[in-house]
Amino acid sequence: MAGEFLSRDEVEELCRTPIRARQLAFFERNKIRHRIDEYNRVIVLRTAVGAPVRPDSPRPVWRSNKEVR
């Protein structure tokens, strides 16, 4: 699940500032979907900024629960 969100370093690199208030202003000004967690950190999905999702864990293979007759 860690691969779905930008890391703190990636958020700082994207916004070009380590200051959380300025990061929040950057996302609001550019209309990028985000949320604030309980520690007042900006949480951004990779898909919201167009970054590819990192495959930290392999996705499970889908199998039908129906029996083949």
DRENVEXBA-592377 format. One record per residue: residue number from 0; y, z, x of N, C-alpha, C in turn. Coordinates in Angstrom, 1 decimal. Atoms other than C-alpha are relative to their C-alpha. Layout:
<atom NUM, <Y, Z, X>, <Y, Z, X>, <Y, Z, X>>,
...
% end
This chain:
<atom 0, <-1.2, 0.0, 0.8>, <0.0, 0.0, 0.0>, <1.3, 0.0, 0.9>>,
<atom 1, <-1.2, 0.0, -0.9>, <2.3, 0.4, 3.0>, <0.5, -1.4, 0.3>>,
<atom 2, <-0.4, 1.3, -0.3>, <2.4, -3.3, 3.4>, <0.9, -0.6, -1.1>>,
<atom 3, <-0.7, 0.5, 1.1>, <4.1, -3.8, 0.0>, <1.5, 0.2, 0.2>>,
<atom 4, <-1.4, -0.4, -0.2>, <7.4, -2.2, 1.1>, <0.5, -0.2, 1.4>>,
<atom 5, <-0.6, 0.1, -1.3>, <9.8, -2.7, 3.9>, <0.0, 1.4, 0.7>>,
<atom 6, <-0.1, -1.3, -0.7>, <9.7, 0.0, 6.6>, <1.4, 0.3, 0.2>>,
<atom 7, <-1.3, -0.4, -0.2>, <12.7, 2.0, 7.5>, <0.7, -0.9, 1.1>>,
<atom 8, <-0.5, 0.9, -1.1>, <13.2, -0.1, 10.7>, <0.4, -1.4, -0.6>>,
<atom 9, <-0.3, 1.3, 0.6>, <13.0, -3.3, 8.6>, <1.2, 0.0, -0.9>>,
<atom 10, <-1.2, -0.2, 0.9>, <15.6, -2.0, 6.1>, <1.2, 0.0, 0.9>>,
<atom 11, <-1.1, -0.1, -0.9>, <17.9, -1.1, 9.0>, <0.4, -1.4, 0.6>>,
<atom 12, <-0.2, 1.4, -0.5>, <17.4, -4.6, 10.5>, <0.6, -0.9, -1.0>>,
<atom 13, <-0.5, 0.9, 1.0>, <18.0, -6.4, 7.3>, <1.5, 0.3, -0.4>>,
<atom 14, <-1.4, -0.4, 0.4>, <21.2, -4.4, 6.4>, <0.9, 0.1, 1.2>>,
<atom 15, <-0.7, -0.2, -1.2>, <22.3, -4.1, 10.0>, <0.8, 1.3, 0.1>>,
<atom 16, <-0.6, -1.3, -0.1>, <23.1, -0.5, 9.6>, <-1.0, 1.1, -0.2>>,
<atom 17, <0.9, -1.1, 0.3>, <21.2, 2.8, 9.8>, <0.5, 1.0, -1.0>>,
<atom 18, <-0.6, -0.9, 1.0>, <23.5, 4.5, 7.3>, <-0.4, -0.3, -1.4>>,
<atom 19, <0.6, 0.2, 1.3>, <21.8, 4.9, 4.0>, <1.0, -0.4, -1.1>>,
<atom 20, <-1.0, 0.4, 1.0>, <25.0, 4.6, 1.9>, <0.4, -1.5, 0.1>>,
<atom 21, <-0.3, 1.4, -0.3>, <25.8, 1.3, 3.5>, <-1.2, -0.9, -0.3>>,
<atom 22, <1.2, 0.8, 0.4>, <22.2, 0.1, 3.0>, <0.0, -0.2, -1.5>>,
<atom 23, <-0.1, 0.1, 1.5>, <22.5, 0.9, -0.7>, <1.0, -1.0, -0.5>>,
<atom 24, <-1.1, 0.9, 0.3>, <25.8, -0.9, -0.9>, <-0.4, -1.5, 0.3>>,
<atom 25, <0.5, 1.3, -0.3>, <24.2, -3.9, 0.8>, <-0.9, -0.6, -1.1>>,
<atom 26, <1.0, 0.5, 1.0>, <21.4, -4.2, -1.7>, <0.7, -0.2, -1.4>>,
<atom 27, <-0.7, 0.2, 1.3>, <23.7, -3.7, -4.7>, <0.9, -1.2, 0.1>>,
<atom 28, <-1.0, 1.1, -0.1>, <26.3, -6.2, -3.4>, <-0.8, -1.4, 0.0>>,
<atom 29, <0.8, 1.2, 0.0>, <23.5, -8.8, -2.8>, <-1.0, -0.1, -1.1>>,
<atom 30, <0.9, 0.0, 1.2>, <21.7, -8.0, -6.1>, <-1.5, -0.1, 0.4>>,
<atom 31, <1.4, -0.1, -0.4>, <18.4, -7.2, -4.3>, <-0.6, 1.2, -0.7>>,
<atom 32, <0.7, -1.1, 0.7>, <16.0, -5.1, -6.4>, <-0.4, 1.0, 1.0>>,
<atom 33, <0.4, -1.1, -0.9>, <15.5, -1.7, -4.9>, <0.0, 1.3, -0.9>>,
<atom 34, <-0.1, -1.3, 0.7>, <15.1, 2.0, -5.8>, <0.2, 1.0, 1.1>>,
<atom 35, <-0.3, -1.1, -0.9>, <15.9, 5.3, -4.3>, <-1.1, 1.0, -0.2>>,
<atom 36, <1.1, -1.0, 0.1>, <13.1, 7.8, -3.5>, <0.6, 1.4, 0.0>>,
<atom 37, <-0.5, -1.4, 0.1>, <13.4, 11.6, -3.7>, <0.7, 0.5, 1.3>>,
<atom 38, <-0.7, -0.4, -1.2>, <14.7, 11.7, -0.1>, <1.2, -0.9, 0.3>>,
<atom 39, <-1.2, 0.9, 0.0>, <17.5, 9.3, -0.9>, <-0.1, -1.2, 1.0>>,
<atom 40, <0.3, 1.1, -0.8>, <15.9, 6.5, 1.1>, <-0.1, -1.2, -0.9>>,
<atom 41, <0.0, 1.2, 0.8>, <16.2, 2.9, -0.1>, <-1.4, -0.6, 0.1>>,
<atom 42, <1.3, 0.5, 0.0>, <12.8, 1.5, -1.1>, <0.1, -1.5, -0.6>>,
<atom 43, <-0.1, 1.5, 0.3>, <12.5, -2.4, -1.2>, <-1.3, -0.6, 0.1>>,
<atom 44, <1.2, 0.7, -0.1>, <9.6, -4.5, -2.1>, <0.2, -1.2, 0.9>>,
<atom 45, <-0.1, 1.2, -0.9>, <8.8, -7.3, 0.4>, <0.3, -1.3, -0.8>>,
<atom 46, <-0.2, 1.2, 0.8>, <8.7, -9.8, -2.4>, <1.5, -0.1, -0.5>>,
<atom 47, <-1.4, 0.0, 0.4>, <12.3, -8.8, -3.4>, <0.9, -0.7, 1.0>>,
<atom 48, <-0.9, 0.6, -1.0>, <13.7, -10.1, -0.1>, <-0.7, -1.3, 0.5>>,
<atom 49, <0.7, 1.2, -0.4>, <11.2, -13.0, 0.3>, <-0.8, 0.1, 1.3>>,
<atom 50, <0.8, -0.2, -1.2>, <9.3, -11.5, 3.2>, <-1.5, 0.0, -0.4>>,
<atom 51, <1.5, 0.0, 0.4>, <5.5, -12.1, 3.2>, <-0.6, 1.4, 0.1>>,
<atom 52, <0.7, -1.3, 0.1>, <3.3, -9.2, 2.3>, <-1.0, 0.0, 1.2>>,
<atom 53, <0.9, -0.2, -1.1>, <1.5, -7.9, 5.4>, <-1.4, 0.5, -0.5>>,
<atom 54, <1.4, -0.4, 0.4>, <-2.3, -7.6, 4.9>, <-0.5, 1.2, 0.8>>,
<atom 55, <0.5, -1.2, -0.7>, <-2.7, -4.0, 6.1>, <-1.4, 0.3, -0.4>>,
<atom 56, <1.4, -0.2, 0.4>, <-5.9, -3.7, 4.1>, <-0.4, -1.2, -0.8>>,
<atom 57, <0.5, 1.2, 0.7>, <-8.1, -6.5, 2.8>, <0.0, 0.2, -1.5>>,
<atom 58, <0.1, -0.1, 1.4>, <-7.9, -7.2, -0.8>, <-1.4, -0.1, -0.5>>,
<atom 59, <1.4, 0.0, 0.5>, <-11.1, -6.6, -2.8>, <-0.3, -1.4, -0.7>>,
<atom 60, <0.4, 1.2, 0.7>, <-13.0, -9.6, -4.0>, <-0.3, 0.3, -1.5>>,
<atom 61, <0.2, -0.2, 1.4>, <-12.9, -10.0, -7.7>, <-1.4, -0.4, -0.5>>,
<atom 62, <1.3, 0.3, 0.6>, <-16.2, -9.9, -9.5>, <0.0, 0.4, -1.5>>,
<atom 63, <0.1, -0.2, 1.4>, <-16.9, -10.2, -13.2>, <-0.9, 1.2, -0.3>>,
<atom 64, <0.9, -1.0, 0.5>, <-18.4, -7.2, -15.0>, <-1.1, -0.5, -1.0>>,
<atom 65, <0.9, 0.6, 1.0>, <-20.2, -9.5, -17.4>, <-1.3, -0.4, 0.7>>,
<atom 66, <1.3, 0.5, -0.5>, <-23.9, -10.2, -16.9>, <-0.1, -1.5, -0.2>>,
<atom 67, <0.3, 1.5, 0.2>, <-24.9, -13.8, -16.3>, <-1.3, -0.1, -0.6>>,
<atom 68, <1.2, 0.1, 0.7>, <-27.5, -14.8, -18.7>, <-0.6, -1.4, 0.2>>,
% end
